[in-house]
Amino acid sequence: MKKKIISAALAFMIAAASLGGLSGCGSGGKGTTDASVITIWHDKEDAVAQVLQNQLDQLAPEITVKLERKSDLTEALKMVGNDPKAAPDMYFFAHDKIGVYAEMGILSPITDFIPREDLDDYMDMTIRAASYQDVIYQLPVYYETLLFMYNKRYMKEDEVPRTTEELYAYMQENTKGGHYGYVEQHSTPYYCAGWIHGFGGYLLNDRGEPGLDLPETEQALEYHKKFVDLMPGESEYATVNTLFNEGKAHSTISGPWMVPTLRQAGMDLGIASMPVVEDTGKALAPYSGVQGIQVLKIAGETKKESVEKVLRMLMDQQLQVDLAKASGCAPASEACYEMDEITSDDVVMAMKQTAENAVPMPNRPEMDVMWTVAGNLLADINMSGKDVTESCTNAQKEALRLIGQMK
């Protein structure tokens, strides 16, 4: 697989060079061997970037840290990750692309700078997300999970479902007159994964093996169909969130990024634990996404001392608290959950509770294939009414074929 990924990256570089693209990238990279200057690429909103910049400015004048927003960060790193004139020193991003860059050989392990025992305070889930083949390539800072949200105007406290069967009963009673008891992006793998995990299935395991034809996955998708039947046929992001925001849907599963909009609209928003699947005794377990800092190998070799100081600055627990306030996401360090500023935040604490069962998004290169294959599978079952077992069997074969082409 490594040869395939590296070959693809080289193809990107050659194509870009032929268009003069790499020369243009130079100004966006570090462009200097001066160890007192550290460039960090990111794709974060202004509020998060400002909190990070304020924290890292404390290293001045000894070290100057430049945060540069890159909208095409993932593809840019594939193109220039090994180019000392164009690559950044570090990048702040989600954990799910770590495997791609580790296979390309462009990352330095975090333990090259920070001893493993110094990471013991981090939540286990965040360290698992940050690791690829047992090597830690990311310093976690905060994470996100999906949340069960409900509109208190319609769903009363004693109606909040503790189990999926209670949710189904609520949907049966309240899906009428232009209202829905519950809606979700039912045919999007990121959202449906929680149902699959709740039955013990998976899209992709830690070994890069797809699990679309597992009995547990098939059972989950068959069971899920009766919920889909009581939701709109259209399950796109805008449709689902508009229904909930306008009070036409009483509950949903969505991300913390929706909370500010909902509250600004005046919704009396409730947040609850994920319902438990009665047949398995397991709660719906959505994917979690861990945001943090990764180190490019070139900088790890030429700016090791400066890189370590940046990492140490980003380990500050108060920084994680400040970012939670700015982004609505949850700190990666366990100690933060003893602070009043965090324990009083119902959104963050709900994510902490969900994180106990959440599954880190697979960070293996094979997952790029699985998003597409699983999306087609869900469309076949939920929107075209095709047989679950046959669809899962066909999807598994397609996933194995495409993964085989990567190796």
PyMOL commands that set and color helices and strands:
alter all, ss='L'
color gray80, all
select helices_A, chain A and resi 2-18+21-28+46-59+73-80+95-104+110-112+116-119+124-130+157-159+164-174+189-198+215-228+237-245+256-264+297-302+304-314+317-327+334-338+340-343+346-355+367-383+388-406
alter helices_A, ss='H'
color red, helices_A
select strands_A, chain A and resi 37-42+64-69+90-94+107-108+131-132+135-136+139-145+147-151+251-254+269-272+276-277+282-283+287-296+330-331+359-360
alter strands_A, ss='S'
color yellow, strands_A
deselect
rebuild
show_as cartoon
